[in-house]
Amino acid sequence: MKQIYLDYAATTPVVKEVYDEMKDYFLKNYGNTSSLHILGQNADEKVEKVREKIKQKLNAKDHKVIFTSGGTESNNLAIKGLVYANKEKKHIIISKIEHDCILKTAKFLEKQGYEVTYLNVDKEGFIDLKQLEKSIKKETILVSIMHANNEIGTLQNLKEIGKICKEKKVLFHTDACQSFTKEKIDLEEFNIDLITINAHKIYGPKGIGALVIKNGIKLTPLLHGGGHEYGFRSGTLNVPAIIGFGKAIDVISKEDIKKMIDLRNYMIKEILKKIPTSKLNGPTENRLCNNLNFLFNYIEGESILLQLDMEGICISTGSACSSNTLETNHVANAIGIPKDKANGIIRISLGIETTKEETDIFIEKLIKIVKRLTDMSPLTK
Ligand SMILES: Cc1ncc(COP(=O)(O)O)c(C=O)c1O
């Protein structure tokens, strides 16, 4: 059975050109970037090139790139690192639909006496800029608002958020794990002080990411040791992964994005038309190019997922990282979906390899599965 993968927001495969570029750094150019000999210096030179490439991609004129183990670590370092290094201010602002690695970091800090404001979102997932403005106070050190939501694809207006943060003189961090290389991000134009990115959502390897921070920002490191990464993140650099990350930046083209948008819009239209119990979650405009999220009345998303899986099709119910827990979905809650309906949600995310033929097979199978489950559901009786 040919597998149809529609879960690119959870992770992507490493594409051949990225894999090929990495190989030499396992087998031949395996030097430690801190070593003074030629093997070490060669590795260091390549890593510095990737740092520059990331800065260029983000138009980061006055920033440092700190390599980390991925989005989770970057987000933890951004928030904990910043508040621990600036003890006099104890208030941060995030939204209710942040990824768990931001939400749980905020909860952890609350237990230590920090104050957190959780901004509401509307039914499409957008924060209210007025509420943001009003929430900023003297004690506020940081506003952290994600760019693209990983579940419903909402793209926040980074430019407007950055403007408010600049006027109010608070730092602005954004988690751009889902949008990096898919959406325009300009650190200068959007006034972003700190940004989180990672490689495994853009056809690079897992376990590598970066926190890009404005020069002059103080952070308390989470990992102490040899003083790597400007002293912010000790540990021998994962050179092959960094090389892969650098190459992955070029993978998604403008044409790929256009193709994903067209396929996404086609699928939304078809599903809404052919499945009367379906409802689209998330926005119709300002939506991440590869994201779809649907609610089906009367049935469970998990049952849809398992039946699709038996047909060789991979999708997700909430975010992949939390779908193995029984916690209610915080994004669904925040956009006003009642608890009893939130179990009926599935997320479909497209990749550069996704074809129209695959989406047609998916839609055909989905229609049958939803019909079968709805017919069996006691809620329709
Ligand atoms: C928006 C967002 N932030 C952070 C992460 C965590 O990134 P990583 O898996 O690299 O730790 C993810 C991945 O699921 C994500 O989608």
The ligand as an ORCA input file, in Angstrom:
! r2SCAN-3c Opt
* xyz 0 1
  C       4.835     26.038     16.837
  C       5.807     25.046     17.384
  N       6.674     25.426     18.324
  C       7.574     24.577     18.836
  C       7.652     23.264     18.414
  C       8.654     22.348     19.042
  O       9.754     22.193     18.208
  P      10.765     20.960     18.358
  O      10.019     19.746     17.949
  O      11.897     21.297     17.426
  O      11.218     20.923     19.778
  C       6.770     22.827     17.418
  C       6.794     21.419     16.939
  O       5.892     20.655     17.126
  C       5.821     23.728     16.897
  O       4.939     23.371     15.961
*
